[in-house]
Amino acid sequence: MDHRAITHEDQRERYATRHEVTITEGGLLSSIVGPGPIRINSLHRQAIDRLGDGLSVEATAPDGTIEAVSVAGSKGFALGVQWHPEFWAETDAPSAAIFEAFGAACRAYRDRRG
C-alpha cells in the first residue's frame, strides 16, 4: 500500500480519502469517532516502525501501518494521526469529531487553569 501523496493540481484530489483504517477498540480515537472503520487521506513518507514507550496504537491501515497513536496516561489531549483531518473537517464527520474533541480539550484546559 502506497501512503505517499499523489501529485495533482487539484488539492481535493490530492487529499482525497484513499483507504480505511481500523480503529482500536476502547481507545481515545474510538471514543471520538466511534468504532470505525473510517476512511482517511493517508499522506506520509514515514511511518512508525517500533512503537515508542508510552504510546498506544489508535488505528491501523490494512497493510498494518500504524496510522494513529495516543500517549497512554496523558493528562491532556494527546492524539497523533498520519493523515490530514483538517482538509475535510467541514464535510467529513470523523475529521470534524477530531477537531471538536481537540477544541473541547483546549477549553477544559483553559477552564482548569482559571
Secondary structure, DSSP 8 states (H G I E B T S, - for coil): ---S----S-HHHHT---EEEEE-TTSHHHHHH-S--EEE-B--S---SS--TTEEEEEE-TTS-EEEEEETT-SS--EEESB-HHHHTTT-HHHHHHHHHHHHHHHHHHHHH-
